[in-house]
Amino acid sequence: MPLIPADAHDRRLISNVHPLDWRNPQPSGRYNLVAVGGGTAGLVSAAASAGLGAKVALIERELMGGDCLNFGCVPSKALLRAARAVADARQAGRYGAVISGTVVADFSAVMERMRRLRMELSEKDSVSRFRDLGVDVFIGAARFSGHDSIEVGSHTLRFSRAVIATGSHAAALPIQGLAQTGFLTNETIFSLTTLPGRLAVIGAGPLGCELAQAFSRFGSQVTLLEAEPSILPREDAEAAQVVRQALEHDGIEILESCRIQSVHAAEREKIVKLEWPSGFRELPCDELLVGAGRLPAVEGLGLEAAGVEYDRRTGVKVDDQLRTSNRRIFAAGDVCSPYKFTHLADAMARIVVRNALFYGRERFAALTVPWCTYTDPEIAHVGLYDHEAVRRGIAVQTFVQPLSDVDRAVLDGETEGFLKIHVRQGTDQIVGATMVAKHAGEMISELTLALGARIGLATIAGTIHPYPTQAEAIRKIGDAYNRTRLTSRVSWLLRKWFAWMR
Ligand SMILES: Cc1cc2nc3c(=O)[nH]c(=O)nc-3n(C[C@H](O)[C@H](O)[C@H](O)COP(=O)(O)OP(=O)(O)OC[C@H]3O[C@@H](n4cnc5c(N)ncnc54)[C@H](O)[C@@H]3O)c2cc1C
């Protein structure tokens, strides 16, 4: 995957994650573990196993660090931070700061900063670091040649255990004319050197919403296209609505429930033909970003030779202990997970290390997995949504704390948003929580811990939170729960108690 503009930062990045002069080591004997893919899942599996003293190989065909470092979390969050700085500067007048003139983004400076930070973070994922950890690093495409062997270039590696960690890639959408017209994906958008004047974004999931907001704040005229009736369709509908308002406030045009009929290139622009039950529209744009649809990377891996079952859409089939249909081979990360997050790829890799190397019985289903969409405001979630609880027959009681009633949010001027916690009816046991707030991603971990460790709202209410912090929203819901314990009988008893005390 060529990186553009291939400046000093990108050249340094390449020398870390795909050194052009790298010579693969000579494999010797059987490996305890071969990690196939050098993204988060492969790197964590390899580093943890080598750290325990196992003989480990790691095979990466493109860039160590995978999507997260090169084309995903890292570059996108660098852009989002820059976009937030621009938006904050534009709104600084609300806080009494005077900025003379208009605030504009210097797109080439924004991208240069992103490339520099990505390069700096790449040291941790570098080939040389993993070599120094004792891992045999092979650069090249891996292909299973049997039940306990895998080939890379001219080498054949034999293994006692392997983990498939080949990740996912953007799906080719079946839209007429899309391939011929040309479009951006997460693998190319971070190579842009000029800001598109008009950007159409296909798909209003996390990736689409985050990048739509960033490019809008940099100055692109952005249109966000979504087939579902609402943006962020997997999220709590009320939370998604708060983000929708914020995106519109940023000037993004949001078109929901629309079908893309076709795309074609016209003179110096691209035309997207949109269709609704009620009519049609032609949308001209300069660039088109496909932000919808990920497919697991299962092609060309020789999975048949290894006896590993897979599905082209859902990926490698694994049991709850992340073992494939070949008992020697496990899988972790995007290639086998319904949820595609770096922190989950990391957690899955840790399960694989315990189960593959130590006959452990760690279960994927036992994980408590939070996630966050890093729009401004952010949406973070953990556990069940209310509709999921209903589907599972779990009766819930829901507590909502608006940020407009949290002092720090008022002082920060960040009152759009709320925290919603569902508890099992009649108890303080948390079954799910959604937060929409400027820093929701930083606050969800307290609720993830509570959910995972079965810490109830009564304990949270008794936990001192520093004043003033936005995390007080969590404690306030604990207080709200405690108030529900004040039944009429308890009130009657209290009145009697105070009368006796007088
Ligand atoms: C724009 C964007 C933003 C994102 N932001 C976030 C975020 O903020 N937070 C978050 O948690 N997640 C985020 N994600 C998701 C996250 O990037 C992925 O969940 C994570 O990278 C998955 O890690 P992985 O190890 O499973 O796969 P990958 O990172 O995809 O790594 C797989 C590696 O395997 C290699 N490979 C594939 N086939 C072979 C082969 N045959 N031989 C050798 N090597 C092979 C690939 O080259 C790749 O390097 C984002 C994704 C995108 C696209």
The ligand as an SDF file (V2000), in Angstrom:
LIG
                    3D

 53 58  0  0  0  0  0  0  0  0999 V2000
  -11.0740    5.0990    9.6120 C   0  0  0  0  0  0  0  0  0  0  0  0
  -11.1200    4.1180   10.7530 C   0  0  0  0  0  0  0  0  0  0  0  0
  -11.1200    4.5920   12.0430 C   0  0  0  0  0  0  0  0  0  0  0  0
  -11.1380    3.7090   13.1150 C   0  0  0  0  0  0  0  0  0  0  0  0
  -11.1610    4.2250   14.3670 N   0  0  0  0  0  0  0  0  0  0  0  0
  -11.2060    3.3750   15.4210 C   0  0  0  0  0  0  0  0  0  0  0  0
  -11.2000    3.8930   16.7420 C   0  0  0  0  0  0  0  0  0  0  0  0
  -11.1650    5.0970   16.9660 O   0  0  0  0  0  0  0  0  0  0  0  0
  -11.2150    3.0160   17.7670 N   0  0  0  0  0  0  0  0  0  0  0  0
  -11.2540    1.6520   17.5610 C   0  0  0  0  0  0  0  0  0  0  0  0
  -11.2800    0.8910   18.5310 O   0  0  0  0  0  0  0  0  0  0  0  0
  -11.2590    1.1350   16.3110 N   0  0  0  0  0  0  0  0  0  0  0  0
  -11.2320    1.9650   15.2380 C   0  0  0  0  0  0  0  0  0  0  0  0
  -11.2020    1.4500   13.9740 N   0  0  0  0  0  0  0  0  0  0  0  0
  -11.1990   -0.0190   13.8070 C   0  0  0  0  0  0  0  0  0  0  0  0
   -9.7910   -0.5950   13.9990 C   0  0  0  0  0  0  0  0  0  0  0  0
   -8.8890    0.0410   13.1280 O   0  0  0  0  0  0  0  0  0  0  0  0
   -9.7900   -2.0890   13.7570 C   0  0  0  0  0  0  0  0  0  0  0  0
  -10.7940   -2.6890   14.5340 O   0  0  0  0  0  0  0  0  0  0  0  0
   -8.4600   -2.7190   14.1170 C   0  0  0  0  0  0  0  0  0  0  0  0
   -7.4300   -2.1770   13.3220 O   0  0  0  0  0  0  0  0  0  0  0  0
   -8.5170   -4.2350   13.9100 C   0  0  0  0  0  0  0  0  0  0  0  0
   -7.2550   -4.8030   14.1570 O   0  0  0  0  0  0  0  0  0  0  0  0
   -6.8730   -6.1970   13.4960 P   0  0  0  0  0  0  0  0  0  0  0  0
   -5.5410   -6.5700   14.0560 O   0  0  0  0  0  0  0  0  0  0  0  0
   -7.9810   -7.1520   13.6380 O   0  0  0  0  0  0  0  0  0  0  0  0
   -6.7670   -5.9250   11.9230 O   0  0  0  0  0  0  0  0  0  0  0  0
   -5.8980   -4.9000   11.0660 P   0  0  0  0  0  0  0  0  0  0  0  0
   -5.5260   -3.6940   11.8180 O   0  0  0  0  0  0  0  0  0  0  0  0
   -6.6690   -4.7080    9.8030 O   0  0  0  0  0  0  0  0  0  0  0  0
   -4.5590   -5.6970   10.7520 O   0  0  0  0  0  0  0  0  0  0  0  0
   -4.5610   -6.8180    9.9220 C   0  0  0  0  0  0  0  0  0  0  0  0
   -3.1990   -6.9170    9.2680 C   0  0  0  0  0  0  0  0  0  0  0  0
   -3.1090   -8.1750    8.5790 O   0  0  0  0  0  0  0  0  0  0  0  0
   -2.3790   -7.9860    7.3840 C   0  0  0  0  0  0  0  0  0  0  0  0
   -2.6950   -9.0780    6.4700 N   0  0  0  0  0  0  0  0  0  0  0  0
   -3.8730   -9.3180    5.8410 C   0  0  0  0  0  0  0  0  0  0  0  0
   -3.7570  -10.4300    5.0870 N   0  0  0  0  0  0  0  0  0  0  0  0
   -2.4950  -10.8960    5.2490 C   0  0  0  0  0  0  0  0  0  0  0  0
   -1.7880  -11.9980    4.7210 C   0  0  0  0  0  0  0  0  0  0  0  0
   -2.3400  -12.8670    3.8730 N   0  0  0  0  0  0  0  0  0  0  0  0
   -0.5060  -12.1710    5.0950 N   0  0  0  0  0  0  0  0  0  0  0  0
    0.0850  -11.3130    5.9620 C   0  0  0  0  0  0  0  0  0  0  0  0
   -0.5340  -10.2530    6.4720 N   0  0  0  0  0  0  0  0  0  0  0  0
   -1.8210  -10.0460    6.1230 C   0  0  0  0  0  0  0  0  0  0  0  0
   -2.8540   -6.6240    6.8940 C   0  0  0  0  0  0  0  0  0  0  0  0
   -1.9240   -6.0620    5.9940 O   0  0  0  0  0  0  0  0  0  0  0  0
   -2.9750   -5.8330    8.1990 C   0  0  0  0  0  0  0  0  0  0  0  0
   -1.7980   -5.1310    8.4970 O   0  0  0  0  0  0  0  0  0  0  0  0
  -11.1680    2.3080   12.8840 C   0  0  0  0  0  0  0  0  0  0  0  0
  -11.1500    1.8160   11.5760 C   0  0  0  0  0  0  0  0  0  0  0  0
  -11.1290    2.7050   10.5140 C   0  0  0  0  0  0  0  0  0  0  0  0
  -11.1160    2.1450    9.1220 C   0  0  0  0  0  0  0  0  0  0  0  0
  1  2  1  0
  2  3  1  0
  2 52  2  0
  3  4  2  0
  4  5  1  0
  4 50  1  0
  5  6  2  0
  6  7  1  0
  6 13  1  0
  7  8  2  0
  7  9  1  0
  9 10  1  0
 10 11  2  0
 10 12  1  0
 12 13  2  0
 13 14  1  0
 14 15  1  0
 14 50  1  0
 15 16  1  0
 16 17  1  0
 16 18  1  0
 18 19  1  0
 18 20  1  0
 20 21  1  0
 20 22  1  0
 22 23  1  0
 23 24  1  0
 24 25  2  0
 24 26  1  0
 24 27  1  0
 27 28  1  0
 28 29  2  0
 28 30  1  0
 28 31  1  0
 31 32  1  0
 32 33  1  0
 33 34  1  0
 33 48  1  0
 34 35  1  0
 35 36  1  0
 35 46  1  0
 36 37  1  0
 36 45  1  0
 37 38  2  0
 38 39  1  0
 39 40  1  0
 39 45  2  0
 40 41  1  0
 40 42  2  0
 42 43  1  0
 43 44  2  0
 44 45  1  0
 46 47  1  0
 46 48  1  0
 48 49  1  0
 50 51  2  0
 51 52  1  0
 52 53  1  0
M  END
$$$$
